């Protein structure tokens, strides 16, 4: 059985790294290391030594130039001591079967890097972005979601309805062209949708907190091993995190997404 070794990146405005690493540990990861971006450049930490890469939430570079835009350039052009770009190191982790998770600001970064949705014919090119909420303000509250059973996503496997908080000002998914949105639907890459209290896909505010078309809350790549979502699963790793925890069943913990990732990695050959 393979060990699940998570690397949680931080620096330049990330602010959810500790609770994200904690959630990976309680979900069963054998290791969850918090690493500053500078450690990758210096070579003291190497992406290749891990099989679960996590980009947590925060405000990378203060969201200047657009959420995660500056960070995308940093990962594309910065190199390891061996002369490889960090983006190539990330792609190599995926090629050898590793998992990649982007939460909120991390999701924005994966989109800007072209790692999501990564439709094959234009792989490695940016195909979607995440822009300002329709409400024109920062949204900080709990939302309901439904997992897509037709999605290849490893993280949402076997899960149905979820509740988590959102904390973002730029969460509206915008495809480069309408055809991309159609393909996301047709190919099951919309892994997670916002829903109303009756479980219906939410097109209207406030159940849909940002105005994303198709109620998109999270995307998978075709392999199912790269997943990005705007809500924060690490903020619901214990039942008392939920504001209504004394009033009944509030669905699976957000840490269930991490547990699915760990279970998948542990089925692989060491």
N, C-alpha and C positions, 0 to 999 in steps of 0.2 A: 504494500500500500504506500502510495506516494505521500510525502509530507506537504501540507498546505503552508506555504511560506508567503506571507503578505508583506508588501512594501507600500507604505503610506507616505505620499510625498507632501512636503510642506514648503513654506517660504513665499515671499513676495505677496503676502496678503491672505494666504490660506489661514483659516481659523478653526477648522473642525477636525484637525488631524488626530488629536488625542482621543476624542470620543469615537472616531472612526476606527482607530487601532484597537481600542477597548472592545468595540462591537465585534471586530474580526476575531479577537481572542475568545470572547464568550460564545461565539458561534462555532468554535472548534479549531480555529487556525493554530497550527503548531508554533507559528512565529508570526508576529506582527511588529515590524520595525518602522518607526517614524524616521524619515530621512529628509533633510533639507536639500533643496535643489543644488546647492553648492557642493554637497558631498558627492553628487553624481559627476560633476565637472572635475572635481579633484581626484576622483577614482577611489575614494575611501569606501563607497558603497556602489555596487554594480547591479543594474537591473537584471542581468543574466543569472544572478544567484537566487532569484525569486520566481514564483510561478503565479502570483496574484498581485497585480499592480492596481493601486487605488489612488484616484485623484479626488480628494475631499472637497467640501464646499469652502467658500470664503469670498474674498474680493481681490482676485489676482490683479496686482498693479492698480488697485483702486478702480477697476473697470474702465480705465482710460483707453481710448480708441475703440471702445466696445468690449463687452465682457470676454475676457480670456484672449483677446486679440494679440496683445503684447506677449503674453505667455506662449502662445502658439509659435510666434517668431523665435522666442528663446529656445524652445524645444527643437525647432527645425534647424537652427543654425549653430547651437552650442554643441561642442564635441567632448567626448570622453578623452582621457589621456592616450587611448589607442587610436584616436582620430576618427571615431565613428560618431555620427550625430545621435543625439538622444532619441530623436524620432525613429531612427533606424533600430536602435536598441529596443524601443517599445514594439515595433513591428516584429522584430525577431522573437521577442517573448511570446507574441501571439502565434507566430508560425510554428513554434515548438509546443503548442497546446496550452499555453498559459491563458489566464483570465484577466480582463481589464474592466474596471468599474469606475465610472465618473459620476459624482454626485454634485448636483447644482452647478457651481463654478467648474467642477470637474467635467460635467456633461458639456458645458459650453466649450471647454478646451478640446474635448474629443471631437466635437463637431468642427471646430476651427482647424484642427489638425487633419481633417478628412478621415478620421478613424471611425466615425459614425455618420451616416449609415453604411458607408463603404460599399455602395452598389458596384458590382464587379467591373463593368466596362469603364468606369471612371474612378477606380479604386485609388486612394491616396489623394484625391481632389476633394476640396470642400464642396459638399452638396446641399447642406442645410446650415442655417444659423439660428441663434436664439436672440430675439430682440425684445424691446421694451414691452412690458405688460400693457394690455389694452386699457387697464385702469389708470395708467400713467403714474403709478405709485408702487412703492415696495409692498409686497404682500407677505405677511407673517402670520400664518394660521394653519390649522389642520384641514386636510382635504381627504376625500374618499377616492379610491381608485379600483379598477378592475384589471386583472391580468388577462392577456390574450392567450387562450389555450393553443392557438395555432402558431404561436411564435416559437422560433428555435431557441429562444433565450434560456440559457442555463440557469440564470438567477431567479427567474419567475416560475420555474417548473413546479407543477403541482400546487401552486398558489392561486387563489381566486380573488377575493376582495381584500383590500389593504387600506389602512389609514396611516397617514404620516403628516408631519408639518411641512409647509413650504416656507421659504425665506429668500425671496428673490425679487429683483426689479426688472430683470430681463429673462423671461422664461417662455416667451411666445415663439414657438418653432416656425421658422420660415423656410420653405424649400426654395432652392434656386429657381425651379420652374415647377409648374403644376404636375407635370408628368412624374416627377420624383415623388410627390405626395401620393399619387395614384399607385406607384410601385410599392411604397411603404405599406399601404393598405393591402395590396394584392399579394405581397410576399410575406406577410405576417411580421414585418419588422417593427410595427408599432406594438411593443411588448406591454405597455402600460397606458391606460386611459383614465382621465378624470371622470368621475361619475357623480350623479346626484344621489340623494338619500334613498331613492328607489333602485339604484344600481344601473341607471341608464347613462349612456355616454353623455357627458355634459358639454354643451356648446356655449352655454351662457354663464356669465358671472353671477354669483361668486363661486358656484361649484367648480367652474373652470376658472382658475385664478389669474390666468394670463391671456386667454383668448387663442390658445393654440388650436389650429384647425384639426378636426378629427379627434379633439379632446386629448391630444398627445401629451402624455406625462413622461414617457420614457421610450427609448429606441434601442433595438438590438442590431448588430451587424448580421449578415447572412450565416456566419458560423455559430451564432448564439453565444459566443464567448467574449464579446465586447458589449457592454450595457451602460447606458447613460440615462439618468433620470433627474428631474428637477426636485422632487420632494426628498427629504432627508431621512433615510432609513436608520442611520446611526442615532437619530434623536428619539427612537422608539425601540430601545434595546431591553426595556423592563416595563412591565405592565403599569407601574406607577408613573411612567412618563406621560401616559395619556391623560388629558384633562378630565375625562369622564371615567377614570379607572375604577371608581367605586360603584359605578352604575351598570355594570354588566359586561358582556363580551364585546371587545372592541377590535376583534379580528387578530390575525397573526402579528407578531412583533415585526418591526422592520428588519430586525436581525435575521429573520427567516431568509432574506435575500442572500445574506452572507453565508448562512448555513448551507444553502443550496450550492453556493460556489465551493465551499470547503468539501462538501460531499462529492462533488464532481471531481475535484482534484485528487481526492483520496482513492478514487476508483482507477486512477491512471497507474501505469507501471512506474516504480520508483526510478 
